[in-house]
Amino acid sequence: MRRPGGWWRRKSTPAKVEAYTRWSYHFFAVAEFTSVGVPFGGGMWTGSGLVLPVVMVAHCVLCAVTASRALDWVCGRRPRPVRLLWTLTAAGAVVGAVAMWLAEHGPGGEDVDTAAGGVFGVALIFGAGTTTLGVRGWRRGSAVVVGYALGAGALAFPFGLPGAAVLVSMTAVLIGGAFLTATSGFSVWLLEAVYALDEARETRTRLAVAEERLRFGRDLHDVMGRNLAVIALKSELAVQLARRGRPEAVEQMIEVQRIARESQREVRDVVRGYREADLGVELAGAHGVLTAAGIECAVRAPVGETDRLPAEVQSALGWVVRETTTNVLRHGDAERCSVGLLVTEGRVVLTVENDGVQASGEGTTAPGAPAGSPGGGGVDAGGGSGLAGLRERLARVDGTLEAGFAGAGTFRVVAEVPLGEAAVRKEVSA
């Protein structure tokens, strides 16, 4: 069963910021009605007085819907809700006119006048703040606020309000609308910045993978380019010599055979070097990549100990570092990651631990888990990747791998490799 609040932990940081912003504006709709709902006395729920609470509820709902559609436009999921923005503006004018009419011609009483005045100002203030979500730039936002303030004066003046009262209404709408407009602008800026940072992080990861592929391609080109050119030339020479019946053709083909075998060996060396990971290099690379991605990374390893480990042990543990680092970047929402290496006479233990783990289950990931592990980012196909692949690599050096949750929001991968007597003597002699 999923834990309560698991839906929130499964969200990425941009999705959390978006959800927080969206529900804040839904709360604004509740706050709009609450701020004027207290003065609604008994006279407001009968006869013509009932119109004021009804239109206020309708305006609050329209503000919430407009804010949601405007945020969809900000996130690039919908076109700008132009008609909805104009509808909200017209609805604000209607609510203000109804409030002024009830104050002059509705049921008498101090409660009615207080409620009507509150509805008039609050509806226009929240309407201005919501409308600015659908515009870009401080100039357009300022124009919206000024327009609402002038509209307040245009609505209040025909109902015979004194000039001072009209000026106060316009000033209140201007100040309140400007405050909510600034809040909307900051919310939109924060949401766009978080999404841009998340996209930059994903781009950085893809560029790192692309750079590694280019490096591998350059190595293969350097190895095979010259040898293939020589093979082509010598093969052509052997063909010409064979056509002329010259015995040197056999010698040229023997040379082609030798170069082909040498090229095959060199390609194997390149692939072996690509597949074998140097532990020291992988630890330094993990620290650099995670730090560049905005994740606080701490690497604790004894100075010089990694170079003393046997090559096969370094390769196996290096792959653990590489796989876990990749999954921290690809999955989850980690803020901190620690990598620890402990070397004793009888064993070497590598521990990788990170936060930002999403609850295990269908459609969830644990960022520190290799693909195919419980809570990991994929299913192990048995091709040497993910948890099964790491265990196979460690099994070649009699090592073990443990991966699982180590508390709320934390995932830990522990790889342990025993050091045989020969390795210990090698370490001591070094």
Secondary structure by P-SEA (a helix, b strand, c coil): ccccccccccccaaaaaaaaaaaaaaaaaaaaaaaacccccccccccccaaaaaaaaaaaaaaaaaaaaaaaaaacccccaaaaaaaaaaaaaaaaaaaaaaaccccccaaaaaaaaaaaaaaaaaaaaaaacccccaaaaaaaaaaaaaaaaaaaaaacccaaaaaaaaaaaaaaaaaaaaaaaaaaaaaaaaaaaaaaaaaaaaaaaaaaaaaaaaaaaaacaaaaaaaaaaaaaaaaaaaacccaaaaaaaaaaaaaaaaaaaaaaaaaaaacccaaaaaaaaaaaaaaacccccccccccccccccaaaaaaaaaaaaaaaaaaaccccccbbbbbbbbcccbbbbbbbbccccccccccccccccccccccccccccccccaaaaaaaaaaabbbbbbccccccbbbbbbbbbbcaaaaaaaaac
